[in-house]
């Protein structure tokens, strides 16, 4: 079967690799002159700056993807697990380091905001439950299946914590506005508003604490380059400067993709 992937961000490159590994002829159409989507970088005066994402999480997901193309993450990239993961600074001069060790992070939160260490521990436990429910539902089964159809445990729909916003969730755990800001950035750093995004985003707290935050030597752009190499190595055709005008269809069936020209 022939498949067309519109857009060559990380998601588009990953989809193309999975399709090609499954035996399909794949063409990726990208309107920009380079692939990568929001994963972009700038070379200036001998330095390279990431213009989009600056760190990597869940490296095992990428390793599984590279293996479909006959290689491994370790063969393609050098990663360093960060500790501390993030250093926060506020205008009043206070600082907070989120460490790779959850116990150390609890102690650091307690130092910043006396009495809040236990609340952070409880919030981290909640985040772990949200992540586990997400793995069983949002991240399981065919992509076109509804969340309800993926439920294996009836209570998981509640464990996803999708009926309130992330901002309301953070306020329910922390009185200190700095800690609310810290939690809310888990929506903001992916381009969402914590006042609109569901509290399901809290699972990212667990992702970082349990699976680590990783620096890609050379910048995240090296991940983009490695995925592009892996895709082309198994036959994916990457076409840049190809602006898609519309997806054509007949009788409810997709028949092709028309370029803007």
C-alpha positions in Angstrom: 0.0 0.0 0.0 1.1 3.6 -0.7 1.0 6.0 2.2 1.4 9.7 2.4 2.4 11.5 5.6 1.7 15.2 5.7 4.4 17.0 7.8 7.8 15.8 8.9 7.8 16.7 12.6 8.9 14.0 15.1 5.4 12.5 14.9 5.4 12.5 11.1 8.9 10.9 10.9 7.9 8.3 13.5 4.7 7.5 11.6 6.7 7.1 8.4 9.2 4.7 10.0 6.4 2.5 11.4 4.5 2.5 8.1 7.6 1.6 6.1 8.7 -1.1 8.5 5.2 -2.6 8.1 5.9 -2.9 4.3 4.2 0.2 2.9 5.6 2.6 0.3 5.8 5.9 2.2 6.2 9.5 1.0 6.5 12.3 3.5 5.5 15.8 2.3 7.0 18.8 4.2 6.3 22.4 3.1 9.5 23.7 4.8 12.9 23.4 3.2 14.0 21.1 6.1 12.4 18.3 8.1 11.8 18.3 11.8 8.8 20.6 12.5 9.3 22.4 15.7 12.6 20.6 16.3 14.8 23.3 14.9 18.2 24.7 15.7 20.4 27.7 15.0 24.2 27.7 14.5 25.7 30.9 15.6 29.4 31.8 16.3 30.4 28.2 16.7 27.5 27.4 19.0 24.3 25.4 18.4 21.0 26.5 20.0 17.8 24.4 20.2 14.9 26.6 19.0 12.2 24.1 20.0 12.4 21.2 22.5 15.6 21.3 24.5 15.5 17.9 26.3 14.4 14.3 25.7 12.1 12.1 27.8 11.1 8.4 27.5 14.2 7.5 25.4 13.0 3.8 25.4 10.1 4.9 23.1 12.6 6.2 20.6 14.8 3.1 20.9 11.9 0.9 20.0 11.2 3.2 17.0 14.8 3.0 15.8 14.8 -0.7 16.1 12.0 -0.9 13.6 14.4 0.7 11.2 17.2 -1.8 12.0 19.2 0.4 14.3 19.2 1.6 18.0 19.0 4.8 19.8 22.5 4.2 21.3 23.9 3.7 17.8 22.4 7.0 16.7 22.8 9.4 19.6 24.7 10.1 22.8 22.5 10.9 25.8 23.3 12.3 29.3 20.8 11.9 32.1 20.4 15.2 33.8 20.7 15.9 37.6 19.4 18.3 38.5 16.8 18.1 35.7 15.5 21.7 36.0 16.5 24.7 38.0 13.8 27.3 38.7 14.3 30.9 39.7 11.7 33.4 40.8 11.9 37.2 40.9 12.2 37.3 44.6 15.5 35.4 44.4 14.2 32.0 45.5 15.4 28.9 43.6 14.4 25.2 43.4 16.2 22.3 41.8 14.2 19.4 40.6 16.6 16.4 41.0 16.8 13.1 39.3 16.2 11.5 42.8 12.5 11.9 43.8 13.4 11.8 47.5 15.9 14.7 47.0 13.2 16.6 45.2 10.8 16.3 48.1 13.5 17.7 50.4 14.2 20.5 48.0 10.5 21.4 47.8 10.3 21.4 51.6 13.3 23.7 51.8 11.6 26.2 49.4 8.2 26.0 51.0 8.2 24.6 54.5 5.2 22.2 54.9 4.9 21.5 51.1 7.2 18.4 50.9 4.5 16.0 51.8 2.1 17.6 49.4 4.7 17.2 46.6 5.1 13.5 47.5 1.4 13.0 47.4 1.1 14.9 44.1 3.9 12.8 42.6 2.0 9.6 43.6 -1.1 11.0 41.9 1.0 11.8 38.8 2.1 8.1 38.8 -1.5 6.9 38.9 -2.4 9.2 36.0 0.6 7.9 34.0 -0.3 4.3 34.6 -3.9 4.9 33.6 -2.7 6.7 30.5 -0.5 3.8 29.5 -3.6 1.5 29.8 -5.9 3.8 27.9 -4.6 6.8 25.9 -1.4 5.1 24.8 -2.8 1.6 24.2 -4.7 0.0 21.4 -5.3 1.2 17.8 -5.1 5.0 17.4 -8.6 5.3 16.1 -10.2 3.5 19.1 -12.1 5.5 21.6 -10.8 5.9 25.2 -13.8 4.1 26.5 -13.2 1.1 24.2 -9.7 0.8 25.6 -10.7 0.7 29.3 -9.5 -2.5 31.0 -10.2 -1.1 34.5 -13.5 0.8 34.9 -12.0 3.3 37.3 -9.3 4.4 34.9 -11.5 7.0 33.3 -11.5 8.8 36.7 -7.8 8.1 37.3 -7.0 10.1 34.1 -8.1 13.2 36.0 -9.5 14.8 32.8 -12.5 16.6 34.3 -10.5 19.4 35.8 -7.7 21.6 34.5 -4.1 21.3 35.4 -4.2 24.7 37.1 -7.1 23.5 39.4 -5.2 20.3 40.2 -2.0 22.2 41.2 -4.1 24.6 43.4 -5.7 21.7 45.1 -2.3 20.4 46.2 -0.3 23.5 46.8 -0.9 26.9 48.5 2.4 28.2 47.4 2.0 30.0 44.1 5.5 29.1 43.1 4.7 25.4 43.3 1.5 26.0 41.4 3.5 27.7 38.6 6.0 24.8 38.6 3.3 22.2 38.1 1.4 24.4 35.5 4.5 24.6 33.3 4.0 20.9 32.4 1.2 22.2 30.2 2.9 25.4 29.2 6.2 23.8 28.0 4.3 21.8 25.5 2.4 24.8 24.1 -0.8 24.4 26.1 -2.5 26.6 28.7 -2.7 25.1 32.3 -6.1 26.9 32.6 -7.4 24.9 29.6 -5.4 21.7 29.5 -6.8 18.7 31.5 -5.1 17.7 34.7 -4.0 14.5 32.8 -0.9 16.5 32.0 0.2 15.9 35.5 1.5 12.5 34.3 4.6 14.3 33.0 5.8 14.9 36.5 6.0 11.1 36.9 7.5 10.7 33.5 10.4 13.0 34.3 11.0 11.7 37.8 10.7 8.0 37.0 12.3 7.9 33.5 14.6 10.8 33.7 15.3 14.0 31.7 17.9 13.5 29.0 20.3 15.9 27.2 21.1 15.0 23.6 24.7 15.7 22.9 24.7 18.2 20.0 21.1 19.2 20.6 17.7 17.8 20.0 18.2 18.5 16.3 20.4 15.5 16.3 17.4 13.4 17.1 15.6 14.8 14.1 18.6 14.1 11.9 18.8 10.5 13.2 15.1 9.8 12.6 15.4 11.2 9.0 18.4 8.9 8.3 16.5 5.9 9.8 13.4 6.7 7.7 15.3 7.0 4.4 17.4 3.9 5.2 14.2 1.8 5.0 12.8 3.4 1.9 10.9 6.5 3.1 10.9 9.3 0.5 11.2 12.7 2.3 10.1 15.5 0.1 10.7 19.1 1.4 9.3 22.2 -0.2 6.1 20.3 -0.8 3.2 22.4 0.5 0.0 20.3 0.8 -3.1 22.1 -0.5 -5.8 19.5 0.3 -6.5 15.9 0.8 -8.7 14.7 -2.1 -11.5 12.2 -1.5 -14.3 10.6 -3.4 -17.3 8.9 -1.9 -15.8 9.2 1.6 -12.5 7.5 0.5 -9.2 9.3 0.3 -7.9 9.2 -3.2 -4.7 11.3 -2.9 -3.0 14.4 -1.7 -2.9 17.6 -3.8 0.0 20.0 -3.4 -0.6 23.8 -3.3 0.9 24.1 -6.8 
